[in-house]
Amino acid sequence: MLTPRRRTAALLTACLTLCLALLGLRAPAPAQAALPPAQAAVPSDAKVPAPAFGPAAPAHRPVVLVHGYNADPGVWGSLRAQLRAAGYADSELFSWGYDTHRSVNEVLAGQLGAYVEQVRRQTGAAEVDIVAHSFGSLVSRWYVKYGGGSASVGHWVSLAGPNHGTSTAWACALWDQACRDMTPGSYVVKNLNTGDETPGAVKYAAFWSNCDEVVNPDSSVALAGAANTPVGCLNHNDLLGDGATAAGVRAFLAS
């Protein structure tokens, strides 16, 4: 049974509804909770993309350029330009700078490994490619072989690297650790060439000149298991700016 108050309220509601009907109006519908913006804006049959975490993977594997003894990242200007012309973005090209007078195995290989991990985090890439000139070949090879780099490097390229040592390094070996590391039979050279010279699933390439005035003998550059490519009669540093050598590097990185 309705109480007098409820009967009065019901009567007023009925009267209001009747009056509005006579005027051609409708009574307001009961209020409904609004949908959250995301639900209201997306059709029920639409697929909502999953949120992205971290940077998107780059179009190319990032390239880490490792300069040689007594040099700096500025030596890579020509090859960087060649890679950009081939479609690489500046955000995919990295030039690592380091103190070339330090020990390959005790200091530099670990520093390179930390830099590669930084590049991978920044770009979202699972692997990088490494292109090294001269002494940088020993640093990057040690990282790949003994520093865990075989899991993070897709392609490795050596330009005029003293991979089996060079007799010219004796000229500065007395006072410089890096020079001692480059001498034939050094601890670094011996361990890099013990067993598999090109370990892991990494693809290896070595470009060498038969007129190299720094790497002696010229055959020191070539590695068992690598794509060893002669570039003709070029001076040691000329491999950095040679167009044919750059084209060979680009083709190898794309393989």
Secondary structure as UniProt FT lines:
FT   HELIX           4..22
FT   TURN            23..24
FT   HELIX           37..41
FT   TURN            44..45
FT   STRAND          63..66
FT   TURN            69..70
FT   HELIX           73..76
FT   HELIX           77..85
FT   TURN            86..87
FT   HELIX           90..92
FT   STRAND          93..96
FT   TURN            100..101
FT   HELIX           104..108
FT   HELIX           109..123
FT   STRAND          128..133
FT   TURN            134..135
FT   HELIX           136..146
FT   HELIX           149..151
FT   STRAND          153..159
FT   TURN            163..164
FT   HELIX           167..171
FT   TURN            172..175
FT   HELIX           177..182
FT   TURN            184..185
FT   HELIX           187..192
FT   TURN            200..201
FT   STRAND          203..208
FT   TURN            210..211
FT   HELIX           218..220
FT   TURN            224..225
FT   STRAND          227..230
FT   HELIX           236..240
FT   HELIX           243..253
//
